[in-house]
Amino acid sequence: MNIEDIIKNEDILECWKEIQKYNSDKNISKGIFEYDIEEYYTFLLDEITEASQYMNMSSETLINLMFSFAKDNKLLVINFSNERLNKKIPFSSQLSYEEMSTGYTEEEIGISYQDLENETNAIIDIGTLFSYLIDLIFLFKEAKHYMKYLIEKSFLSEIHAKEFIEYEKNIIENLYSK
């Protein structure tokens, strides 16, 4: 399976269209992608492959889980994504440069900490939805591996990883209590 198959999934597309509508005031992609397609496809497949390894499943299995989760929990996926896009994560302390840049150095990225911290022009595209879907699958189906994934893959400190998981759980609790 490839990225085109995931993007063409009607449930994922339906979620993406709703997220686009709700967040039209943000720098949200008007199409599917805003990047070099081949590079971005490779990036997204790498993200799925890495997440699947932390979940001890094949990439194909994770992709099928993404399909079924989007189909069975459409409203949750949409509302969770909208909340994530509209709420700042309340970390107890400032993130390190490594945490903010997911492991890259300032020299590799070429952006100062202040500019990285104040980045408001990040383009939100369907890859953002993939990321949120993976987060939801971790929370609902593979919670025991989520902390390790956040620390090793996202380069969050243990404290920030715990706070991030709590932040996401609170979003879900608040959505279910409405």
Secondary structure, DSSP 8 states (H G I E B T S, - for coil): --HHHHHT-HHHHHHHHHHHHHTTTS-B-SSS--S-HHHHHHHHHHHHHHHHHHTTS-HHHHHHHHHHHHHHTHHHHHHHHHHHHHS----SS---HHHHTTT--HHHHT--HHHHHT-----B-HHHHHHHHHHHHHHHH-HHHHHHHHHHTS---HHHHHHHHHHHHHHHHHHHH-
